[in-house]
């Protein structure tokens, strides 16, 4: 029963705190930070795209005016009007040159921004993939721990049904302080990690410390085919 109780505690711990939980929490926090950074990068990229769109629109306007003025220049008969159109065409050509320089710069900035967004999105995807994998593993571990817990609980109930109530009560009281029962080998209780329990003869096991007093001893009725530790009532001492 003590072994089953240990298995039950271990299964309960594994079910409530799977090994993947800590890393999943880290990934959730990391994903939040990475997503915020990705949003900022996307905003910068969108700003560059919008500015590039305005510049390209201005270039289209300049091209349309240049084409219109060029057509008028071919049909105008006045020298003064021709000079005015030629001056305006030269001004439009300079304006277009400046706009095209801005266009090239913005296109370079947009390429860099898109690369930054792609790299950040890849980091987010990597974190998401690891989180999904660990979450699936954690769900599997929880399911396995639940099955182990149910099996150990059934086995414990089956053993308890074969033992007298007095023994179970004594075991439960002892289990509140430490393990309720454990194997006694060479006068050493295997239920204590810090040292052996004193043998019921009152002597300490060689090389170890004794426990604080003795566990009560309860007689197991003849029909019980399992014996839990070395527990009997004080009447049998």
N, C-alpha and C positions, 0 to 999 in steps of 0.2 A: 504493500500500500504506500509506503514511503517513496518507493521508486516511482509509482504512478503519480503521486502528488508532485514529485519533482518534474515529471514529464508534463503534467498539467500546467505547472507554473511556467515551464519553458515554452509550452505551446501558447499560453496566454500572452506571454511577452512577445513571442514571434508574431502573433496575430496583431497585437496592438502597436508594435514597433518593428516593422519589417526592416531588414538591413538596408534596403534601398531608400527608406524614408528620408534620411538626412540628406543624401545626395539629391533627391528629388526636390527638397525644399531649397537647396542651394541653386538648382537649375531654375526653379521658378523665379527666385530673386534675380538671377543672372539674366533670364529672359526678359524680365521687366525692364532692367537697365538697358539691355541691347535693343529692345523694341523702342524705348524712348529715344535712343541715339539714332535708330533707323528712321523714326518719324522726323527728327530734326534734319537728317541728311536728305530725306525725300522733300522736305519743305525747301531746302536750299536748291535742290535740283529743279523743283517746280518753278522757283523764282527765276532761275537762269533761263528755263524754257520760256517763261512768260516774257522776259526781257528780249530774248532772241526773236520771239514772235513779233514784238513791237518793231524791232529793227527791220525785220524782213518785210513787215507791212509798210514801213517808211520807204524802203528801197523800191517796193512796188509802186508807191505813189510817185516817187522821183522818176522812175522809168516811164510811167504814164504821162507825166508832164513833159518829159524830154521828147517822147514820141510825138506828142501834140505840137510842141513848139517846132520840132523839126519839120513837120508837115506844113505848118504855117509859114516857116521860113522859105519853103519851096514855092509858095504861092504869093508871098508878099512882094509888092512893087516899090514900096517906099524904102529908101536907103536908111532912114532913121528907124523905121520899124524893124528892118532887117538887123541893124546894129543892136537894137534892144533885145531881139530874140536871140541873137548870138551871145550876148552877155548873159542872158538868163540860162541858156544852154550850158555855158561854161560854169556858171554857179551851180547848176544842177549836177554837173559832172563831178565837181569838187565835193558836193554834198553826198553823192553816191559813193565816192571813194572813201569818205570818212565812215559812212554807214557800213560799207563792206569790210573795212578794218574792224569795226565793232562786231560785225557778224562773225568774222573769223575768231576773234577773241572769245566771244560768247560760245561758239561751237566747241572750242577747246575746253572752256570751263564746264560746259555741259557734259562733254565726254568724261572729264575727271569726276564730276558729280555722279554720273551714272555708274562709273566704276566703283566709287565709294558706296553707293547704295547697294550695288550687287554684292560687294564684299560683306557688307553688314547684314544683308539678307541671308547670305550663306551662313554666317555665324548664328543667326537666329534659327535657321533651319537645322543646323547641327545640334544646337541646344534642344530644340523641339524633338529631334529624332532620339537623342539620348534620353530625354525625359519620357518619351513614349515607351521606349524599350524598358527603362527601369520601372515605370509604372506597371507595365505588363508583368514584369518579373515579380514586382511587389504583390500584385493581385494573385499571382500563382502561389507565392510563398504564404500569403494570408489564407488562401484556400487549403493548402497543405497543412498549415498549422491548425486550422479549424477542424480538419478531418482528424488530425492527431489528438486534438483536445477532446473531440467527441468520443474517439475510441478509448482514450485513457479514462475519461469520465465514466463510460460504460463499464470498463474493466474494474474500476475502483468500486462502483456500485455493486458489481457482482461479488467482489471479495467482501465488502462490508456486509452484504446480506448473509454471509456464512459465519460471521463473527458475532459474539455476544455484544450487547449494547454497552456493557461495562467496559469492555476492552476498547471499543470505538471511542467512548467518552474520554477514557484515560489517554488514548492516542491523540485525540483532538486537543486535549489540554496541553499535552507535551509539545504538540506541533506548534502551539502558539509561541513557545519559547525557542524552539529549534525544530529540527526534523522530528516527526513523531516517533519514528523507529528506524533502526538501521542494523545492518549485519554486525555481529560481534565476533571478531576474529582475533585469536591470540590475545584476549582481554583488551582489545582495542576496538572502539566504536568507529565504524567507517562513516558515520553520519556527521562527524565534526571535522572540519577542515583545520581548525586551530589546534586540535589535540585529541587524544582518545578519552572516552568516557571511563570512569572507574568501574571495574568489574563489580558485580553485586556482592562479591565476597568482601568488598571494602578496600581492596588493594588497587593501587594505580598500575596501569600498564607500564612496562619498563620504557623509560625514555620519553614519557609523555605526561600531560597533566590530566587529572581527573575532572569529572564534571562536578557541578554543585549538587551534591546529594545524588540519590538514585531515582530513576523513573519508577513509578508504581508498577507493581507486577500483577497481571490479571490472568487467571487460569482460563485457558481455552477449552471449551467443552469438547468432548471426544469426537463430535461430528464435524468439527472444523478441521479441514485437512491442510490449512495454511497457518503458519505461525508468524506473527509480526514481531520481530526483534526479540528482546528478552524481557517482555513486559508481563508482570504478574501482580496480584494484589498483595497488600501488606499482610493479609491473613496467612499467606503461604510462606512468609519468611520464617 
